[in-house]
């Protein structure tokens, strides 16, 4: 089933290779940015006011605040400016996050991949259901399962990337327990049941047409 190009994805046909570029987005960059601004302002206040007043020693609190400030600022920057580049050619599949360094870069031999599939990831906080993201995973000839791309905002992004990789590498699509599958074009997305679960249910549907 042919999928339309989802938002925040760009496809570049480079002749001997195919590149998919994903622009990072998501609501989580807003709180990271606000926290970074707040902590940076606190550290600046500490440097310009507290030190001049000769405040008492806080037992190493300032270095910890500086480290937290740098960490939050870096996370906010990568959320705003980074892109994920998925480069596919006949020999290898390369995943890079840039321009700022970030973990998850990898290169996988194309001949080692036997199947790709998309999966939904549900984060739980205690007993509450948290944010839902999606990832594209690969199964290798040795039986190893690996994550290729994670943190995707929509099922459409994950399914599009899965389909593009399989088509370019001439991999025949096969069912994988726990994967997502597209049914009837853009109308609905189904999650294939994992063993011992009742997860095979339609999770996204287009609204029914109103009767006249």
C-alpha positions in Angstrom: 0.0 0.0 0.0 1.5 3.3 -1.1 1.9 5.9 1.7 1.9 9.7 1.3 4.9 11.6 2.6 4.2 12.5 6.2 4.9 15.8 7.7 8.5 16.6 9.0 9.9 14.0 6.5 11.9 14.8 3.4 13.0 12.3 0.7 16.1 12.9 -1.4 16.8 10.6 -4.3 20.6 10.9 -4.9 20.8 8.4 -7.7 23.0 5.7 -6.1 21.3 6.2 -2.7 18.2 7.4 -1.0 18.1 9.8 1.9 15.2 10.4 4.3 15.6 13.4 6.5 13.4 13.8 9.5 13.1 17.1 11.2 12.9 16.8 15.0 9.8 18.3 16.5 7.4 17.5 19.3 5.9 19.3 22.3 8.7 18.2 24.6 11.2 20.7 23.2 9.1 23.5 24.7 9.5 22.5 28.4 13.1 21.7 27.8 13.6 25.2 26.4 11.7 26.9 29.3 13.7 24.9 31.9 17.0 25.7 30.2 16.1 29.5 30.2 15.1 29.3 33.9 18.2 27.5 35.0 20.5 29.6 32.8 19.0 32.7 34.4 19.5 31.3 37.9 23.2 30.6 37.1 23.6 34.1 35.7 22.0 35.6 38.8 24.3 33.5 41.0 27.4 34.7 39.1 26.5 38.4 39.0 24.7 39.0 42.2 25.3 36.3 44.8 29.1 36.2 44.3 29.3 40.0 44.6 27.3 39.9 47.8 29.8 37.4 49.2 27.1 34.8 49.8 27.9 31.8 52.0 29.2 28.6 50.5 26.4 26.3 49.3 28.5 23.1 49.4 29.0 22.6 45.7 25.6 23.7 44.6 26.8 26.1 42.0 28.8 23.6 40.0 25.8 21.3 39.9 23.6 24.2 38.7 26.1 24.9 35.9 26.1 21.3 34.8 22.3 21.2 34.8 22.2 24.4 32.9 24.6 23.1 30.2 22.7 19.8 29.9 19.3 21.4 29.5 20.6 24.0 27.1 22.1 21.2 24.9 19.0 19.2 24.9 16.9 22.2 23.9 19.3 23.0 21.1 19.3 19.5 19.6 15.5 19.5 19.8 15.3 22.7 17.8 18.1 22.2 15.3 18.9 18.5 14.8 17.8 16.3 11.9 17.9 12.5 11.5 19.5 11.5 8.2 18.7 7.9 7.0 21.0 7.1 4.1 20.2 3.9 2.2 22.3 2.4 -0.6 22.8 -1.2 -1.9 25.6 -1.8 0.6 24.6 -0.2 3.9 22.0 1.7 5.9 23.4 4.7 7.8 21.6 6.6 10.6 23.0 9.9 11.6 21.7 12.7 13.9 23.2 16.1 13.2 24.5 18.8 13.2 24.9 18.5 17.0 26.3 15.1 18.2 23.7 12.7 19.6 23.6 9.1 20.5 22.0 6.5 18.2 24.2 6.9 15.1 24.8 3.6 13.4 25.7 1.8 10.2 24.2 -1.6 9.3 25.1 -3.8 6.4 22.2 -3.9 3.9 22.7 -7.6 3.3 22.3 -8.3 7.1 18.7 -6.9 7.2 16.0 -9.4 6.6 13.0 -7.4 7.8 12.0 -4.0 8.9 8.9 -3.1 11.0 7.3 -0.2 12.8 6.4 -0.4 16.5 4.4 1.7 19.0 6.2 2.6 22.2 4.0 3.6 25.2 5.7 5.2 28.1 4.1 4.7 31.5 4.5 6.9 34.6 3.5 4.7 37.6 0.1 3.4 36.6 -0.6 6.2 34.2 -0.2 6.1 30.5 2.4 8.5 29.3 3.5 9.8 25.9 3.3 7.5 22.8 6.1 7.4 20.3 7.0 5.2 17.4 10.1 3.5 16.1 11.4 1.6 13.2 13.2 -1.7 14.0 15.2 -4.2 11.9 15.6 -7.9 12.2 19.0 -9.3 11.0 20.0 -12.7 9.5 21.5 -13.6 12.9 18.1 -13.1 14.6 19.1 -9.9 16.3 16.5 -7.2 16.8 17.7 -3.6 16.6 16.2 -0.1 16.7 17.0 1.9 13.7 15.0 5.1 14.4 13.1 6.0 17.5 11.1 8.9 19.0 8.9 9.3 15.9 5.8 11.4 16.5 3.4 9.5 14.3 2.6 6.0 13.1 2.7 7.4 9.5 6.3 8.5 9.9 7.3 5.0 11.1 5.4 3.1 8.4 6.7 5.4 5.7 10.4 4.9 6.7 9.8 1.1 7.1 8.3 1.0 3.6 11.0 3.1 2.0 13.8 0.9 3.4 12.2 -2.3 2.4 11.5 -1.2 -1.1 14.9 0.3 -1.7 16.7 -2.9 -0.4 14.1 -5.2 -2.1 13.0 -6.8 1.2 9.7 -8.6 1.0 7.4 -7.4 3.7 6.5 -10.1 6.2 4.3 -10.1 9.3 6.1 -9.4 12.7 4.3 -9.8 16.0 3.9 -6.4 17.7 4.3 -4.4 14.5 2.0 -1.8 13.0 0.4 -2.4 9.6 -1.5 -0.2 7.2 -5.0 -1.2 6.2 -7.0 0.4 3.4 -4.5 3.2 2.5 -4.7 6.1 4.9 -7.9 5.0 6.5 -6.7 3.0 9.5 -3.6 1.7 11.1 -3.6 -1.7 12.9 -1.2 -3.1 15.5 -0.5 -6.8 14.9 -1.0 -8.8 18.1 2.0 -9.9 20.1 2.0 -13.4 21.4 -0.3 -13.8 24.4 -1.8 -10.3 24.1 -5.1 -8.9 22.8 -3.4 -5.9 21.2 -4.7 -6.5 17.6 -7.1 -3.6 17.4 -7.6 -0.7 15.2 -6.1 2.3 16.9 -6.6 5.0 14.4 -9.6 5.6 12.0 -10.8 8.4 9.9 -14.1 9.8 11.2 -17.2 8.3 9.6 -19.0 10.4 7.1 -22.1 12.1 8.3 -25.4 10.9 7.0 -27.5 13.4 5.2 
